[in-house]
Amino acid sequence: MQDEIKVTVSCGTKFHSDHVAYQLSKHNMLDLVLTSHPAKYYLNRVPLKKEKVRFLPPVFLVVYGLRKVFGNSMGLTNWLNYRMPLLYDKLAARSIKKTDVLLTWAWSGLNTIRKVKETGGIAIVEECGSFSRFQNEILAEEYKALGLEFDSYTPQFIVDRQLLEAELADYLLCPSKHVAASFIKYGVPAAKCKVIPYGANIHLFQPKEVEKEKFKILFVGTVGVRKGLIYLFRALEELHGKYDFECTIIGGLENQFKPVFEKYSHLFTHIPHVPHTDLVNYYAQTSVFVFPSLDEGMALVQLEALACGVPVICTPNSGGDSVVEEGREGFVVPVRDSESIAAKLKILLEDSTLVKLMSENARAKALSFSWDTYGDRLSEFIKSIKN
């Protein structure tokens, strides 16, 4: 009989680490969670046992507090935002005990990885998003193309640190093929990159029987350059007046994107914020979800839309190509291609039978990407690397 494998999860803030830890606990693999996320909020989504979590000083609350007061424009906030992961890493490295496997989050695991590998453990880095160098390059190009100033570069010391973590780690856990490719492009061996897409809350997000009187297009996310919304806007402009449809954009508007947003604002309705649990009501009214992002790890809104039976039009860079099968649950279009978005929307606008079929396929696909499925895949992967 194989010895029990013990995994330590280290994540400064929550992200989806609570879901991951809970899944590992269900497979009897979780030894301990290290986090700086406040205890009051960490345990509210999954029934994770409190004794399995060690709460380190909540250092990220400093940045959170400054953002609440000053927003993201304050220099000190940005300076601290990139340095708190380093402080957390020092705290985690001091707190971690001998473990078979470490699963740590990018930017905040360098010292912890070294500590674990000194004692013979295996180190896995969770890469929520693409490699920072890739992000910097593609966003700088896009801002320049739009005539906007790009002032949100990830600092070079973070880029260097992320690459060093990737080199020291035994494996990178990637939520999409796009994330894996962004590291492989800069020299990380493909054999190190394991792709396991995230799960969706298929119990909260599920289809509702609603009469759809008009073809409705939906986007949910930050309204800014990175999401590639200019290409959705241009597609809407191409179809405007030729077809009867409505478009709703849900999400906070980035200041720099305002000039672009205002130019096309007559084409859609903008809702700055909707509570996460209420999004299901918007998905229920939707004919197609469009997510033209230039760069993501794996945008969960795509999975939520699928879970509600909504076809998805996305880009490979959204992570959606790890979930959406072309022509089955939706379409995968190239980045920066408004003509392709318009062409796919036109197909759906003209074929209600196809929309219905894709809707049924969407829900079926989402059921295969639940958090339980994620847990099964992750536990099997960990077993395979310990054999």
C-alpha positions, 0 to 999 in steps of 0.5 A, spaced: 500 500 500 502 506 498 504 511 503 500 517 505 502 523 501 502 530 505 501 536 501 502 543 504 498 549 501 502 556 501 498 562 499 498 569 502 491 571 500 485 567 498 484 566 490 482 559 490 486 556 495 481 554 499 477 550 494 484 547 492 486 545 500 479 543 501 479 538 495 486 535 497 483 534 504 477 530 501 483 526 498 486 525 505 492 529 502 492 536 506 497 536 511 497 544 512 495 551 509 499 557 510 496 563 509 496 571 511 488 571 509 484 573 515 481 567 518 474 570 519 474 570 511 478 564 509 473 559 511 467 562 509 466 558 502 468 551 503 468 547 510 475 546 511 477 544 518 480 550 522 485 546 525 488 545 518 490 552 517 495 556 520 494 563 519 500 568 519 500 575 520 495 578 515 500 583 512 496 584 505 491 588 509 496 594 509 495 594 501 488 592 502 486 598 507 491 603 502 487 601 496 480 602 500 482 609 502 487 612 496 485 607 490 490 604 486 493 611 484 498 612 490 505 610 489 506 607 496 500 602 495 503 600 488 510 599 492 507 595 497 503 591 493 509 588 489 513 587 496 508 584 500 508 577 497 516 577 499 514 578 506 509 573 506 514 568 503 519 569 509 514 568 514 511 562 510 518 559 510 519 560 517 513 556 519 513 550 514 515 543 516 517 537 513 512 536 507 512 531 501 509 536 497 509 544 497 503 547 493 505 555 493 503 561 489 507 565 484 511 571 487 510 568 494 514 562 494 521 562 493 524 561 500 519 556 501 521 552 495 528 552 497 526 550 504 522 544 502 527 542 497 532 542 502 528 536 506 527 532 500 520 535 498 517 536 491 515 543 490 509 545 485 508 553 483 501 555 482 501 560 476 494 563 476 496 567 470 501 568 465 508 569 466 509 577 468 514 578 462 509 576 457 504 580 460 508 586 460 510 585 453 503 584 450 500 590 454 505 595 452 503 593 445 496 594 446 496 600 450 501 603 444 496 601 439 490 605 442 494 611 444 494 610 451 500 610 456 502 603 459 504 605 466 502 598 470 508 594 468 510 588 473 517 590 476 523 587 473 525 584 480 518 580 480 519 578 473 526 575 475 523 572 481 517 568 478 522 565 473 527 563 478 521 560 482 519 556 476 526 554 475 527 551 482 520 548 482 519 541 480 512 543 476 508 549 475 501 548 475 497 552 470 490 553 469 490 553 461 494 552 455 495 559 455 499 560 461 503 554 460 505 557 453 507 563 456 512 560 460 515 555 455 516 561 450 521 564 455 525 557 456 521 553 462 521 546 459 514 544 457 515 537 461 514 542 467 508 545 466 501 541 468 495 544 465 489 543 470 483 548 469 480 550 475 473 548 477 466 552 477 461 552 482 456 548 478 451 548 484 450 556 484 451 557 477 446 553 473 441 554 467 434 557 469 428 557 465 427 564 462 424 566 456 429 570 452 425 575 448 431 578 444 438 576 443 443 578 448 450 579 449 454 579 455 461 581 458 463 580 465 470 583 468 474 589 469 472 594 463 479 595 460 485 594 455 487 587 458 480 584 457 480 586 449 474 590 449 475 594 444 475 588 439 468 586 442 466 594 441 468 594 434 464 587 432 458 590 435 459 597 431 459 592 425 453 589 427 449 595 429 443 596 425 443 590 421 441 585 427 436 586 433 441 585 439 442 588 446 449 588 449 451 588 457 458 590 460 458 588 467 465 591 471 468 597 473 471 601 468 479 603 468 480 610 468 485 610 462 480 606 458 475 611 459 476 615 452 475 608 448 469 606 452 465 613 451 466 612 444 462 606 443 458 607 449 452 607 445 452 600 443 451 597 450 449 598 457 454 598 462 453 596 470 459 597 474 458 592 479 453 586 480 454 581 487 458 575 484 452 571 487 447 575 483 451 574 476 447 567 475 441 572 473 444 575 468 447 569 465 440 566 465 438 572 460 444 571 456 444 568 449 452 568 448 458 570 453 463 574 449 470 574 453 475 577 448 481 578 453 488 579 451 491 575 457 488 571 463 490 565 467 483 562 466 477 567 467 472 563 471 467 567 468 467 563 462 466 557 466 460 560 470 457 562 463 458 555 461 455 552 467 449 557 466 448 554 459 451 560 455 455 559 449 462 562 450 466 566 445 473 567 447 480 567 445 486 562 447 489 567 451 483 567 456 484 560 458 478 558 454 481 554 449 482 549 455 475 548 456 471 551 450 471 546 444 470 550 437 463 550 434 461 545 440 460 550 446 462 556 443 468 559 439 475 560 440 477 566 436 484 570 435 486 575 440 485 582 437 480 580 431 474 584 431 472 581 425 472 574 427 468 576 433 463 579 429 463 573 424 461 568 430 456 573 433 453 573 426 452 565 426 449 565 432 444 571 431 442 567 424 441 560 427 437 560 434 437 552 433 445 552 434 444 557 440 440 552 443 444 546 442 451 550 444 447 552 450 446 544 452 453 543 450 455 548 455 452 546 461 454 539 460 462 541 459 461 545 465 459 539 469 466 536 467 470 542 470 467 542 477 471 543 483 470 536 485 473 534 478 479 539 479 480 535 485 480 528 482 485 531 477 490 534 482 490 528 486 492 524 481 497 528 478 500 528 485 500 521 486 503 520 479 509 525 481 510 521 488 511 514 485 
